[in-house]
Amino acid sequence: MATALRAPRTAARAPRAAGVRDLWVCQLPVTAYEDALELQLRLRALRQSDRIPDVLLLLEHPPVYTRGRRTEAGELPLGEAFYRDRGIEVVDADRGGRVTYHGPGQLVGYPIMRITDVGGYLRTMEAAIVRALDDEGIAAGPVAGLTGVWTDGRKVASIGVHVARGVTTHGFAVNVENDLEPFEWIVPCGLAGVRMTSVAQETGRTGGMRCFRRAMAWRFCEAHGVRQRLVSSHQLETL
């Protein structure tokens, strides 16, 4: 199945370093959470059977709260009816971590990757996000004992993954220019009183999602030592 995809013309002419693996990167539009999950599971099965290389999906979701495997009662204190009345879906996820929010203006990354070291994978993902934020002039980093990426005590990116037969699903979410108010209606990531922030809030700049998508893809590939190969949603659908 991997041979069904053709690399872009510019990528096909570029010299390929010996021993460097490809990572397929697909930039998707705003995508329903359930549709994105279905795509992840289909790609995971293909990756588990080595029919495709590693893949990174970059997208945005309509408003949705996702509850990770460690979510506890009380983390959505206002009740599901309150959230749904405001157009926010509530769904369960098999990823690690606890409850979080996704919405338009937040960049979500779903790597479908074969890994052997979960801790190393998480640290590399954090490093990629840190570098992409540094490109925006934001000094950020991990905090000991906590997940995600932080800047000056405020959380700007969340991470939660699932690994099955050595292949990952779920991934990371970076607040770029999304509405932060929905975080105030829950206990985000199980951290009472946590302050959330975004690239737009930290820099005062808006309209940067397109550039940040490209930067995040580049930094992710750089951190993992792989070669970016752009693919379209149509190409993924034909697998």
C-alpha positions as CSV (number, residue, x, y, z in Angstrom):
1,M,0.0,0.0,0.0
2,A,2.9,2.4,0.7
3,T,3.7,2.6,-3.0
4,A,0.3,4.0,-3.8
5,L,1.4,7.4,-2.6
6,R,3.7,9.7,-4.6
7,A,5.8,12.3,-2.9
8,P,5.4,15.9,-4.0
9,R,7.5,16.9,-7.0
10,T,9.9,19.1,-4.9
11,A,10.4,16.3,-2.4
12,A,11.0,13.7,-5.1
13,R,13.9,15.8,-6.5
14,A,15.4,16.5,-3.1
15,P,18.4,14.4,-2.1
16,R,17.6,11.7,0.5
17,A,20.1,11.2,3.3
18,A,21.2,7.6,3.6
19,G,19.3,5.9,6.5
20,V,16.8,8.7,7.1
21,R,13.3,7.4,7.5
22,D,10.2,9.2,6.0
23,L,7.4,10.5,8.1
24,W,4.2,11.1,6.3
25,V,2.6,14.4,7.3
26,C,-1.0,15.2,6.5
27,Q,-2.5,18.6,7.2
28,L,-6.2,18.1,7.7
29,P,-9.0,20.8,8.1
30,V,-11.3,21.0,11.2
31,T,-12.2,17.3,11.7
32,A,-14.8,15.8,14.0
33,Y,-13.2,13.9,16.9
34,E,-14.8,10.6,16.0
35,D,-13.7,10.9,12.4
36,A,-10.1,11.6,13.4
37,L,-10.2,8.6,15.8
38,E,-11.4,6.3,13.1
39,L,-8.6,7.5,10.8
40,Q,-6.1,7.0,13.5
41,L,-7.2,3.4,14.1
42,R,-7.1,2.6,10.5
43,L,-3.7,4.0,10.0
44,R,-2.5,2.2,13.2
45,A,-3.5,-1.1,11.8
46,L,-1.6,-0.4,8.6
47,R,1.4,0.7,10.6
48,Q,1.3,-2.4,12.8
49,S,1.5,-4.5,9.7
50,D,4.3,-2.3,8.3
51,R,2.2,-1.4,5.2
52,I,2.9,2.3,5.7
53,P,5.7,4.3,7.5
54,D,5.1,6.5,10.5
55,V,2.4,9.2,10.0
56,L,1.7,12.6,11.7
57,L,-1.9,14.0,11.4
58,L,-2.2,17.8,12.1
59,L,-5.7,19.1,12.5
60,E,-8.2,21.1,14.5
61,H,-11.4,19.8,16.2
62,P,-14.9,21.3,16.7
63,P,-15.4,22.0,20.4
64,V,-15.1,18.8,22.4
65,Y,-14.0,17.6,25.8
66,T,-12.2,14.3,25.9
67,R,-11.8,12.2,29.0
68,G,-8.6,10.2,29.2
69,R,-8.3,6.9,31.1
70,R,-7.3,8.6,34.4
71,T,-10.2,11.1,34.4
72,E,-11.9,11.3,37.8
73,A,-15.4,12.2,38.8
74,G,-15.7,15.9,39.3
75,E,-13.4,17.0,36.5
76,L,-16.4,18.1,34.5
77,P,-18.1,19.8,37.5
78,L,-20.9,21.6,35.6
79,G,-22.5,18.5,34.1
80,E,-22.6,17.2,30.6
81,A,-25.9,19.0,29.8
82,F,-24.2,22.4,30.5
83,Y,-21.4,21.6,28.1
84,R,-23.6,20.3,25.4
85,D,-25.9,23.3,25.7
86,R,-22.8,25.4,24.7
87,G,-22.1,23.2,21.7
88,I,-19.3,21.2,23.3
89,E,-19.4,17.4,22.9
90,V,-18.1,15.1,25.7
91,V,-16.4,11.9,24.7
92,D,-14.3,9.2,26.3
93,A,-10.8,8.5,24.9
94,D,-8.4,5.5,25.5
95,R,-5.4,7.8,25.7
96,G,-3.5,8.4,28.9
97,G,-4.1,11.6,30.9
98,R,-7.3,13.2,32.1
99,V,-9.9,15.5,30.7
100,T,-9.0,18.3,28.3
101,Y,-10.6,20.5,25.7
102,H,-10.1,20.7,22.0
103,G,-11.6,23.4,19.7
104,P,-10.9,25.4,16.5
105,G,-7.7,27.4,16.8
106,Q,-6.0,24.7,18.7
107,L,-3.5,22.5,16.8
108,V,-3.9,18.8,17.5
109,G,-1.2,16.4,16.4
110,Y,-1.8,12.6,16.1
111,P,1.4,10.7,15.4
112,I,0.9,7.1,14.3
113,M,4.4,5.9,15.1
114,R,6.2,2.6,15.9
115,I,8.1,3.2,19.2
116,T,10.0,1.1,21.7
117,D,10.6,3.7,24.5
118,V,7.4,5.5,25.7
119,G,9.3,7.9,28.0
120,G,11.7,8.9,25.2
121,Y,8.9,9.3,22.8
122,L,7.1,11.7,25.2
123,R,10.2,13.7,25.8
124,T,10.9,14.0,22.1
125,M,7.4,15.2,21.5
126,E,7.7,17.8,24.2
127,A,11.1,19.0,22.7
128,A,9.4,19.4,19.3
129,I,6.7,21.6,20.8
130,V,9.2,23.6,22.8
131,R,11.1,24.4,19.6
132,A,8.0,25.3,17.7
133,L,7.0,27.7,20.5
134,D,10.5,29.1,20.5
135,D,10.1,30.0,16.8
136,E,7.2,32.1,18.0
137,G,9.3,33.9,20.6
138,I,7.8,31.9,23.5
139,A,10.2,30.4,26.1
140,A,8.5,27.2,27.2
141,G,9.4,23.8,28.6
142,P,8.2,20.8,30.6
143,V,7.6,20.9,34.3
144,A,8.9,18.2,36.6
145,G,6.1,15.8,37.6
146,L,3.6,17.2,35.1
147,T,2.8,16.4,31.5
148,G,2.7,18.9,28.6
149,V,4.5,22.1,27.9
150,W,4.4,25.2,30.1
151,T,5.5,28.9,29.9
152,D,5.9,30.9,33.0
153,G,3.6,28.7,35.0
154,R,0.9,28.6,32.3
155,K,0.1,25.5,30.3
156,V,0.2,25.9,26.5
157,A,0.3,22.3,25.3
158,S,-1.2,19.0,26.5
159,I,0.0,15.5,25.8
160,G,-1.8,12.2,26.0
161,V,-1.0,9.0,24.1
162,H,-2.0,5.4,23.7
163,V,0.3,2.6,22.5
164,A,-1.0,-0.7,21.1
165,R,1.4,-3.4,19.7
166,G,4.2,-0.9,19.7
167,V,2.3,1.8,17.6
168,T,1.0,5.1,19.0
169,T,-2.3,7.0,18.7
170,H,-3.5,10.3,20.1
171,G,-0.7,12.8,20.8
172,F,-0.5,16.5,21.6
173,A,-2.6,19.7,21.5
174,V,-1.1,23.2,21.3
175,N,-3.2,26.2,22.1
176,V,-2.5,28.5,19.2
177,E,-5.4,31.0,18.9
178,N,-8.4,29.0,20.4
179,D,-10.9,30.2,22.9
180,L,-9.6,29.4,26.4
181,E,-12.8,29.9,28.3
182,P,-13.9,26.3,28.0
183,F,-10.9,25.2,30.0
184,E,-12.3,27.3,32.9
185,W,-15.4,25.1,33.0
186,I,-13.5,21.9,33.8
187,V,-10.5,20.8,35.8
188,P,-8.1,20.6,32.9
189,C,-5.7,17.7,33.0
190,G,-6.9,17.0,36.5
191,L,-5.0,20.1,37.8
192,A,-7.2,22.4,39.9
193,G,-6.4,26.0,39.4
194,V,-4.2,25.5,36.4
195,R,-3.8,28.5,34.1
196,M,-4.1,27.8,30.4
197,T,-2.6,30.1,27.8
198,S,-2.1,30.2,24.0
199,V,0.4,31.4,21.4
200,A,-1.9,34.3,20.6
201,Q,-2.2,35.2,24.3
202,E,1.5,35.1,24.9
203,T,2.5,37.0,21.7
204,G,-0.5,39.3,21.0
205,R,-0.5,38.0,17.5
206,T,-3.5,36.2,15.8
207,G,-3.9,34.6,12.4
208,G,-0.8,32.4,12.8
209,M,-2.3,28.9,12.6
210,R,-1.1,28.2,9.1
211,C,2.5,29.1,9.9
212,F,2.4,27.3,13.2
213,R,1.2,24.1,11.5
214,R,4.2,24.2,9.2
215,A,6.6,25.0,12.0
216,M,5.2,22.2,14.2
217,A,5.5,19.6,11.4
218,W,9.1,20.7,10.7
219,R,10.1,20.7,14.4
220,F,8.4,17.3,15.0
221,C,10.4,15.7,12.1
222,E,13.6,17.4,13.2
223,A,13.2,16.1,16.8
224,H,12.6,12.6,15.6
225,G,15.3,12.7,13.0
226,V,13.0,11.8,10.1
227,R,12.3,13.3,6.6
228,Q,9.0,15.0,6.1
229,R,6.9,13.7,3.2
230,L,3.7,15.6,2.7
231,V,0.6,13.6,1.8
232,S,-3.0,14.6,1.3
233,S,-6.2,13.4,3.0
234,H,-7.3,12.0,-0.3
235,Q,-4.1,9.9,-0.5
236,L,-4.7,8.5,3.0
237,E,-8.3,7.7,2.1
238,T,-7.1,5.5,-0.8
239,L,-5.0,3.2,1.5
